[in-house]
Amino acid sequence: MKKRIITNEHGETLAWFDESKAIKVDEDTTFDGRNQISRATGGQWDHEALFLTASGKWVLNAWSNWQGSNDTYRFMSDNKAYAWIMVNASPSEIDNLPPIQRAGFDQFMGSSEV
């Protein structure tokens, strides 16, 4: 079991989830000629990933490669998670969503203006 603690913006513990039972949606990156750049953060040092917990909650994981920084895990609403996926996930990550979340994502995409 990989227990991950979910906190609020003040660092107070709200809940936890088992990462080994969650579905992880990795950020997509682009190569700028020298480094892999996170589409989620726009930088080479800061990163994000999205988890769908076993209970169906979305959790955003943010971390940095800078020494001394700590990972954070925060809840996200369905709409914010779908918006994150739309911008930051590769097509294969979207295809791997469970049917209920994939239907929610497809509905979100259908209602989003371009």
N, C-alpha and C positions, 0 to 999 in steps of 0.2 A: 504494500500500500504506500502510495506517495501522497501524504496528507498535505494539502495546500490551504493556507489560512486566507480568508477573504476579509479585507478591512474596508473601512470607509476612508474619506479624505483626511481624517484626523488620526488615522492609524489604529483606530479601535477595531477589535475583532468582531465580525458580524456572524461568520459561519466558517465552515471548511468543506472541502470536497476531496475525493480520492481521484487524483490525476490518472491513475492507472485504469479507472473505469469511465473516464471522460473521453470525448472526441475532441481532438486538437485540430484547429484550423491555423496553419502557419501563415505568417505574413509572406507576401511575394516580394521579391527583390529585383532590382535592375542593376546592370553592370554599367558603371560610369567610365569605364576604360582603365580604372585603377582599383576600384572597390565595389563590393556588393552594397547597394543602397536600399534601405528599407522603404517600401512604398508607404508603410503605415506612419513612419516618423520623419522620413525625408533625410535621414542621416545614416552613417555607417556604424555608429556606436550604439544607438538606442533602437530597441526592437519591441515588437508586440506580437502576441499570439492570442487566439480566442479559443476558449474551451466551452463545450457543451457538456454540462455535468450529467451524471446518471439520472438526476431528478429533473432534467430539462431546463436548467438555468444557464444563462450565458455569463461567462466570467472572462474579463480581459486581463491578460498577463502582460505587464510591461517590465522590461529589464534593460540594463545597460552594460556594455563591456567596460565601462569606466571602473577602475579599482575603487572599492569601498561602497559601491551603489548596491541597493537591495531590490529584489524583485517585488512587484506589487501585484495583487489580485483583487479586482473590483467587479462587482455585479454590473451587467449591462442589460438594458431593456431589449426586447425582440427587435424593435425598429432600429435601435442603435447598432445592434449586432449585425443585422442585415445590411445596414449602410456600411459598416466596417468590412463585411465580406465582399460587398459590391466593389469597393475600392481596392482592397488589400489582398484578397485571396485569388489564387490561380483557379482556372476552370476545373481542374481535377479535384481541388479541395471542395468546390461547390458541389460537384457530382457525388462526393462522398458523404454529404449531409443525409441524416435519416429522413425518411419520407415526409414526416410531419414538418420538420424544419425546412426541408426543400420546398414544400408547398407554400409555407409562409414566406420564404425568400422569393419564390416565383410571384406570389401575390404582391409582395413589396415592390418588386421590380416592375410589375404591371401598373402599379399606382404611382411610380416615381416619374416625375417629369425630367426630360433630358434637355 
